[in-house]
Amino acid sequence: MRAWRSLMSPMPVVGVVILLGILLSPVEGCKVDQCIDIYNYAESFRNCKKCDNHQYCIGLRTYYVCVQNLKNTTGSCSGDINYQSIQTQINRFMRDYNCSKVGPIRTFGPDNPLTPRRPIGVCSFKGEAIYKHCGLFGDPHLRTFNDEFQTCKVRGAWPLIDNEYLTVQVTNDPVVKDGSATATSKLTVVIKRDVECGPERYVLYEAQTNSLPATFDDGSTSFGRDQSVQIAEIEAGKHVEIYIKYIDTTILVRQVGSYLTFALRMPEELVNSTRDGSQNGLHLCVKGCPAREKINYKQFLAQKHGRLKAENDHEKVAMTREEAIAKCKSDNVVDFYFDSCVFDLVTTGDTNFSLAANTALQDVLRLNPESSRTHKNRTDLKEYEKLYPNTSTASTIRTTSGTHLRTLQTILVLCSLLLTNLTSRTL
């Protein structure tokens, strides 16, 4: 996000610390939600044409000061998992952007209230500042715009988003040879023509395993009026971000291990703007995975002991459920991201998927900080054990189309042999 942050006149940090102390000190408990509101306010200024790290650091530093002050004034945050997760996120991003912990931050007061200011300019988004998030990561796990959490097979190419502004498609390949586990190896973003603000032609960005370009396909880093479409390389070969100003949409693409992760934030009113107004298209971020592609990960994870049985006899599971749970707890993932982490470690044994789950959680906390308010911060599978008390193995929970095809072929062969046998006896 380095290239699209703006600057507001700062005041000394000490003055803001005092102001935040007055604001937060009367609150009982660890009310980290207030810092989320302050961060949203700090991030709402995007008037500069080409901002640098300095502007982004102001927003992060504002968040950091609020969180630290909250800890010092309430004394009840040390055991709060949500607080710890946000604190880890802030420190990580400050390191990534080389931000010092001392310096200017956003301020507010009677003449500058704690409400986000809409961007000003012809090519700024004019709609409401209400956003939706979609993410895809791991083997693969989907968080839809409607905050539905799904684990899916979706092998091959699948559309995530397709509306009048952009199209995003992913390709998922097997994690291990002949296995049913898949993960994203290719991601394509197409930004469509926009006469007033955007590119004059379709703009393509394509990432693949071990190839995360820092530019669009033609080598450009920006398009449109006032550079309304921009791409920024955050970490070479590992993290790229695309920002589309006139629809206020941010896209994050990462490579974790050998596979890609995707996260997007888009205004709510644009989310259901599918191509030609049709609602019949298959867009995973909008409608989720088809029923035939969904995996009942809850039932799979309800198996309690030892090595969970692989979905196919030729697959090998390299990690026990207990080992996976311990690893995922140590990597500070919660709720669906905890489930996804355990699922992936059990089915693949690849610890990079634990990092992918952690990264996906950090991305959603950054793009949609309000989502933390709905987190339960769960780090166990007890509710699934209660939901599926008689589960023994999950060998039939997750199947592939190839498995079904082989079964059908076997049945047809048997039927053919039986028919041949009956015919010969008749003759």
C-alpha positions as CSV (number, residue, x, y, z in Angstrom):
1,M,0.0,0.0,0.0
2,R,3.0,2.3,-0.2
3,A,2.0,4.1,-3.3
4,W,-1.4,5.4,-2.3
5,R,-1.3,6.9,1.2
6,S,-1.8,10.6,2.0
7,L,-0.5,13.0,4.6
8,M,-2.2,15.1,7.2
9,S,-0.6,17.8,9.4
10,P,0.8,15.9,12.4
11,M,1.0,17.0,16.0
12,P,3.5,15.8,18.6
13,V,3.1,12.2,19.7
14,V,2.9,13.1,23.3
15,G,-0.2,15.2,22.8
16,V,-2.0,12.4,21.0
17,V,-1.0,9.9,23.6
18,I,-2.6,12.1,26.2
19,L,-5.7,12.6,24.1
20,L,-6.0,8.8,23.5
21,G,-5.5,8.2,27.2
22,I,-8.4,10.5,28.0
23,L,-10.5,8.7,25.3
24,L,-9.7,5.2,26.4
25,S,-9.0,5.3,30.1
26,P,-12.6,5.3,31.3
27,V,-13.3,2.1,29.3
28,E,-13.2,-1.2,31.3
29,G,-11.7,-4.2,29.7
30,C,-9.5,-4.5,26.6
31,K,-11.5,-2.4,24.1
32,V,-9.3,-2.8,21.1
33,D,-12.3,-1.9,18.9
34,Q,-11.7,1.8,19.5
35,C,-8.2,1.5,18.1
36,I,-9.7,-0.2,15.0
37,D,-11.9,2.9,14.5
38,I,-8.9,5.2,14.9
39,Y,-6.9,3.1,12.4
40,N,-9.8,3.3,9.9
41,Y,-9.8,7.0,10.3
42,A,-6.1,7.3,9.8
43,E,-6.3,5.1,6.6
44,S,-9.2,7.2,5.1
45,F,-6.9,9.9,3.7
46,R,-5.8,9.1,0.1
47,N,-5.5,12.4,-1.7
48,C,-1.8,12.2,-2.8
49,K,-1.1,11.0,-6.3
50,K,2.0,9.0,-5.4
51,C,2.5,8.5,-1.6
52,D,5.5,6.9,-0.1
53,N,6.2,4.9,3.0
54,H,6.1,8.0,5.2
55,Q,2.4,8.4,4.6
56,Y,1.6,4.7,5.3
57,C,3.8,4.8,8.4
58,I,1.6,7.6,9.8
59,G,-1.4,5.4,9.8
60,L,0.4,2.4,11.3
61,R,2.0,4.6,13.9
62,T,-1.4,6.0,14.9
63,Y,-2.6,2.4,15.3
64,Y,0.5,1.4,17.3
65,V,0.2,4.4,19.7
66,C,-3.5,3.6,20.4
67,V,-2.8,-0.1,21.1
68,Q,0.1,0.6,23.3
69,N,-1.8,3.3,25.2
70,L,-4.7,0.9,25.6
71,K,-2.5,-1.7,27.2
72,N,-1.0,0.9,29.6
73,T,-4.4,2.4,30.6
74,T,-6.6,-0.7,31.0
75,G,-4.1,-3.4,32.2
76,S,-6.5,-6.1,30.9
77,C,-5.2,-6.8,27.4
78,S,-2.3,-9.1,28.1
79,G,-4.5,-12.2,28.0
80,D,-6.7,-11.1,25.1
81,I,-5.9,-13.1,22.0
82,N,-7.5,-10.6,19.7
83,Y,-5.3,-7.8,21.1
84,Q,-2.2,-9.9,20.9
85,S,-3.0,-10.7,17.2
86,I,-3.5,-7.1,16.3
87,Q,-0.3,-6.1,18.2
88,T,1.7,-8.7,16.2
89,Q,0.1,-7.5,13.0
90,I,1.1,-3.8,13.6
91,N,4.7,-4.7,14.6
92,R,5.0,-6.8,11.5
93,F,3.8,-4.1,9.1
94,M,5.9,-1.5,10.8
95,R,9.0,-3.6,10.2
96,D,7.9,-4.4,6.6
97,Y,7.6,-0.6,5.8
98,N,10.6,0.4,7.9
99,C,8.4,2.6,10.1
100,S,9.9,4.1,13.3
101,K,7.7,4.0,16.5
102,V,8.3,7.7,17.1
103,G,7.0,10.3,14.6
104,P,3.9,12.0,13.3
105,I,0.5,10.3,13.6
106,R,-3.1,11.2,12.6
107,T,-4.9,13.5,15.0
108,F,-8.5,14.3,15.7
109,G,-10.5,16.8,17.8
110,P,-13.5,19.1,17.7
111,D,-12.5,20.4,14.3
112,N,-11.3,17.1,13.0
113,P,-13.8,14.4,14.3
114,L,-13.2,10.7,14.5
115,T,-15.0,10.0,11.2
116,P,-13.5,8.8,7.9
117,R,-13.2,11.5,5.3
118,R,-14.1,10.4,1.8
119,P,-11.4,10.9,-0.9
120,I,-11.6,14.0,-3.0
121,G,-11.1,14.1,-6.7
122,V,-12.7,13.1,-10.0
123,C,-11.3,9.6,-9.9
124,S,-12.1,8.8,-6.3
125,F,-14.9,6.4,-5.4
126,K,-18.1,8.3,-4.6
127,G,-20.1,5.6,-2.9
128,E,-20.4,4.6,0.8
129,A,-17.4,3.6,2.7
130,I,-18.8,0.1,3.5
131,Y,-16.5,-2.7,2.4
132,K,-16.5,-6.4,1.8
133,H,-13.6,-8.8,2.0
134,C,-12.8,-12.0,0.1
135,G,-9.8,-14.3,0.6
136,L,-8.5,-17.6,-0.7
137,F,-5.5,-19.5,0.7
138,G,-4.2,-22.9,1.5
139,D,-5.8,-26.1,0.3
140,P,-7.9,-24.0,-0.8
141,H,-10.0,-22.2,1.9
142,L,-12.4,-19.5,0.9
143,R,-13.9,-16.6,2.8
144,T,-16.7,-15.1,0.7
145,F,-17.9,-11.6,0.6
146,N,-20.8,-12.8,2.8
147,D,-18.3,-14.0,5.4
148,E,-19.1,-17.7,4.6
149,F,-16.2,-20.0,5.4
150,Q,-15.6,-22.9,3.0
151,T,-13.0,-25.5,2.2
152,C,-13.3,-26.7,-1.4
153,K,-11.7,-29.0,-4.0
154,V,-12.0,-26.6,-7.0
155,R,-9.2,-28.2,-9.0
156,G,-8.3,-26.4,-12.2
157,A,-9.3,-22.8,-13.2
158,W,-12.0,-21.0,-11.3
159,P,-13.3,-17.4,-11.3
160,L,-13.3,-15.6,-8.0
161,I,-14.7,-12.3,-9.2
162,D,-16.2,-11.1,-12.5
163,N,-17.9,-7.7,-12.6
164,E,-17.8,-4.7,-14.9
165,Y,-14.6,-3.4,-13.4
166,L,-12.3,-6.5,-13.0
167,T,-12.0,-10.2,-13.3
168,V,-10.0,-12.4,-11.0
169,Q,-9.3,-16.1,-11.7
170,V,-7.2,-18.7,-9.9
171,T,-5.8,-22.1,-11.0
172,N,-5.5,-24.8,-8.3
173,D,-3.1,-27.8,-8.8
174,P,-2.6,-31.0,-6.7
175,V,-0.2,-30.5,-3.8
176,V,1.1,-34.0,-4.1
177,K,1.1,-36.3,-7.1
178,D,-2.1,-38.3,-7.4
179,G,-3.4,-36.6,-4.2
180,S,-6.8,-34.9,-3.7
181,A,-5.3,-31.8,-1.9
182,T,-5.0,-28.8,-4.1
183,A,-3.6,-25.2,-3.7
184,T,-3.4,-22.1,-5.9
185,S,-0.5,-22.1,-8.3
186,K,-1.7,-19.3,-10.7
187,L,-3.7,-16.1,-10.3
188,T,-4.8,-13.7,-13.0
189,V,-6.3,-10.2,-12.5
190,V,-7.9,-8.4,-15.4
191,I,-8.7,-4.7,-14.9
192,K,-11.2,-3.6,-17.4
193,R,-11.3,-0.5,-19.6
194,D,-12.6,2.7,-17.9
195,V,-12.9,5.7,-20.2
196,E,-12.9,8.4,-17.4
197,C,-10.3,7.1,-14.9
198,G,-9.0,3.7,-15.6
199,P,-6.9,2.1,-18.4
200,E,-7.9,2.6,-22.0
201,R,-7.6,-1.1,-22.6
202,Y,-7.8,-4.3,-20.5
203,V,-4.8,-4.5,-18.1
204,L,-3.5,-7.9,-17.2
205,Y,-1.6,-9.1,-14.1
206,E,-0.6,-12.7,-13.8
207,A,1.2,-14.4,-11.0
208,Q,2.4,-18.0,-10.8
209,T,4.4,-20.1,-8.4
210,N,7.9,-18.6,-8.2
211,S,6.9,-15.7,-10.4
212,L,5.3,-12.8,-8.7
213,P,5.9,-9.8,-11.0
214,A,6.2,-6.3,-9.7
215,T,4.5,-4.8,-12.8
216,F,1.6,-5.5,-15.0
217,D,2.1,-7.7,-18.1
218,D,3.4,-4.8,-20.2
219,G,5.9,-3.6,-17.6
220,S,3.9,-0.7,-16.4
221,T,3.2,0.1,-12.7
222,S,0.3,2.5,-13.1
223,F,-2.6,3.4,-15.5
224,G,-5.3,5.9,-15.9
225,R,-6.0,9.5,-14.9
226,D,-4.1,10.5,-11.7
227,Q,-2.5,7.0,-11.8
228,S,-5.8,5.6,-10.6
229,V,-4.6,2.0,-11.1
230,Q,-1.3,1.2,-9.3
231,I,0.8,-1.8,-8.4
232,A,3.4,-1.9,-5.7
233,E,5.9,-4.6,-4.8
234,I,6.0,-4.9,-1.0
235,E,8.4,-7.8,-0.8
236,A,10.2,-9.0,-3.9
237,G,8.9,-12.3,-5.1
238,K,6.5,-12.7,-2.1
239,H,4.0,-9.8,-1.8
240,V,2.4,-7.5,-4.4
241,E,-0.5,-5.1,-4.0
242,I,-2.8,-3.5,-6.6
243,Y,-4.9,-0.5,-5.8
244,I,-7.8,0.7,-8.1
245,K,-8.7,4.2,-6.8
246,Y,-11.9,4.9,-8.7
247,I,-13.5,1.8,-7.1
248,D,-11.5,2.0,-3.9
249,T,-10.4,-1.6,-4.3
250,T,-7.3,-3.2,-2.9
251,I,-5.9,-6.6,-4.0
252,L,-3.2,-8.5,-2.1
253,V,-1.3,-11.3,-3.8
254,R,1.3,-13.3,-1.9
255,Q,3.4,-16.4,-2.3
256,V,3.8,-18.5,0.8
257,G,5.9,-21.6,0.3
258,S,5.1,-22.9,-3.2
259,Y,1.6,-21.5,-3.5
260,L,-0.3,-18.2,-3.8
261,T,-2.8,-16.5,-1.4
262,F,-5.3,-13.9,-2.4
263,A,-7.1,-11.2,-0.5
264,L,-9.4,-8.3,-1.7
265,R,-11.3,-5.4,-0.3
266,M,-14.1,-3.9,-2.4
267,P,-17.0,-1.5,-1.7
268,E,-20.2,-3.4,-0.8
269,E,-22.2,-1.8,-3.5
270,L,-19.9,-3.1,-6.2
271,V,-19.6,-6.6,-4.9
272,N,-22.7,-8.0,-6.6
273,S,-22.1,-6.0,-9.8
274,T,-21.5,-9.1,-12.0
275,R,-20.9,-8.8,-15.7
276,D,-23.9,-7.7,-17.7
277,G,-26.0,-7.6,-14.5
278,S,-26.3,-11.4,-14.7
279,Q,-26.5,-13.3,-11.4
280,N,-26.0,-16.7,-13.1
281,G,-22.2,-16.6,-13.2
282,L,-20.1,-18.7,-11.0
283,H,-18.0,-16.3,-8.9
284,L,-16.6,-18.0,-5.8
285,C,-16.2,-14.7,-3.8
286,V,-19.8,-13.9,-4.4
287,K,-21.6,-17.3,-4.4
288,G,-19.1,-19.6,-2.8
289,C,-18.1,-23.0,-4.1
290,P,-20.6,-25.3,-5.8
291,A,-22.1,-27.9,-3.5
292,R,-20.2,-30.7,-5.3
293,E,-16.9,-29.0,-4.6
294,K,-17.4,-28.3,-0.9
295,I,-15.6,-30.4,1.7
296,N,-17.1,-31.0,5.1
297,Y,-14.0,-29.9,6.9
298,K,-15.8,-29.8,10.3
299,Q,-16.6,-33.5,10.1
300,F,-13.1,-34.3,9.0
301,L,-11.5,-32.4,11.9
302,A,-13.9,-34.1,14.4
303,Q,-11.8,-37.2,14.2
304,K,-10.1,-37.3,17.6
305,H,-7.0,-39.5,17.7
306,G,-3.9,-40.5,15.9
307,R,-3.3,-40.1,12.2
308,L,-6.5,-39.2,10.4
309,K,-7.2,-41.7,7.6
310,A,-6.2,-40.3,4.2
311,E,-9.0,-39.7,1.7
312,N,-7.5,-42.1,-0.8
313,D,-5.6,-45.3,0.0
314,H,-2.5,-44.1,-1.9
315,E,-2.3,-40.9,0.0
316,K,-0.2,-40.5,3.1
317,V,-1.0,-38.2,6.0
318,A,2.3,-36.9,7.5
319,M,1.0,-35.2,10.7
320,T,-1.3,-36.2,13.5
321,R,-4.2,-34.0,14.5
322,E,-2.6,-33.3,17.9
323,E,0.6,-32.3,16.2
324,A,-1.2,-30.0,13.8
325,I,-3.2,-28.4,16.6
326,A,-0.1,-27.6,18.6
327,K,1.6,-26.1,15.5
328,C,-1.4,-24.0,14.6
329,K,-1.8,-22.7,18.2
330,S,1.9,-21.7,18.2
331,D,1.4,-19.7,15.0
332,N,-1.5,-17.6,16.5
333,V,-4.3,-18.5,14.2
334,V,-7.9,-18.6,15.4
335,D,-11.4,-19.7,14.3
336,F,-11.7,-20.6,10.6
337,Y,-8.0,-19.9,10.1
338,F,-7.1,-22.3,12.9
339,D,-9.4,-25.0,11.3
340,S,-7.8,-24.4,7.9
341,C,-4.3,-24.6,9.4
342,V,-5.1,-28.0,11.1
343,F,-6.8,-29.3,8.0
344,D,-3.9,-28.5,5.7
345,L,-1.2,-29.8,8.0
346,V,-3.0,-33.1,8.5
347,T,-3.7,-33.6,4.8
348,T,-0.3,-32.4,3.5
349,G,2.2,-32.2,6.3
350,D,3.5,-29.0,4.7
351,T,4.1,-26.4,7.5
352,N,4.1,-23.6,4.9
353,F,0.3,-23.9,5.0
354,S,0.4,-22.8,8.7
355,L,2.1,-19.7,7.6
356,A,-0.4,-19.2,4.8
357,A,-3.3,-19.3,7.4
358,N,-1.5,-16.8,9.6
359,T,-0.9,-14.5,6.6
360,A,-4.5,-14.8,5.5
361,L,-5.7,-13.8,9.0
362,Q,-3.4,-10.8,9.2
363,D,-4.6,-9.7,5.7
364,V,-8.2,-9.7,6.7
365,L,-7.4,-7.9,10.0
366,R,-5.7,-5.2,7.9
367,L,-8.2,-4.9,5.0
368,N,-11.3,-5.3,7.2
369,P,-10.4,-4.6,10.9
370,E,-14.0,-4.7,11.9
371,S,-14.0,-8.4,11.3
372,S,-12.1,-9.0,14.5
373,R,-15.2,-8.0,16.4
374,T,-16.9,-11.3,15.2
375,H,-13.9,-13.5,16.0
376,K,-14.3,-16.0,18.9
377,N,-10.6,-16.5,19.1
378,R,-11.2,-20.3,19.2
379,T,-8.1,-22.6,19.1
380,D,-9.6,-26.0,19.6
381,L,-12.0,-28.4,17.7
382,K,-14.3,-29.3,20.6
383,E,-17.4,-27.9,18.9
384,Y,-16.9,-30.1,15.9
385,E,-16.4,-33.1,18.2
386,K,-19.8,-32.4,19.7
387,L,-21.3,-31.8,16.3
388,Y,-20.1,-35.1,14.9
389,P,-19.7,-37.4,18.1
390,N,-19.7,-40.7,16.1
391,T,-17.1,-39.7,13.5
392,S,-14.4,-42.3,13.1
393,T,-12.7,-41.7,9.8
394,A,-13.3,-39.2,7.0
395,S,-12.3,-41.4,4.1
396,T,-15.5,-40.6,2.3
397,I,-15.8,-36.9,3.3
398,R,-13.4,-35.6,0.7
399,T,-13.4,-37.2,-2.7
400,T,-12.3,-36.2,-6.1
401,S,-14.0,-36.4,-9.5
402,G,-11.2,-38.8,-10.5
403,T,-12.2,-41.1,-7.7
404,H,-15.9,-41.0,-8.8
405,L,-14.8,-41.7,-12.4
406,R,-12.7,-44.7,-11.4
407,T,-15.6,-46.1,-9.4
408,L,-18.0,-45.7,-12.3
409,Q,-15.6,-47.3,-14.7
410,T,-15.2,-50.3,-12.3
411,I,-19.0,-50.7,-12.1
412,L,-19.4,-50.5,-15.9
413,V,-16.6,-53.2,-16.3
414,L,-18.3,-55.5,-13.8
415,C,-21.7,-55.0,-15.5
416,S,-20.1,-55.7,-18.9
417,L,-18.5,-58.9,-17.6
418,L,-21.8,-60.0,-16.0
419,L,-23.7,-59.4,-19.2
420,T,-21.2,-61.3,-21.2
421,N,-21.4,-64.2,-18.8
422,L,-25.2,-64.3,-18.9
423,T,-25.2,-64.1,-22.7
424,S,-22.7,-67.0,-23.1
425,R,-24.8,-69.1,-20.8
426,T,-28.0,-68.3,-22.8
427,L,-26.3,-69.3,-26.0
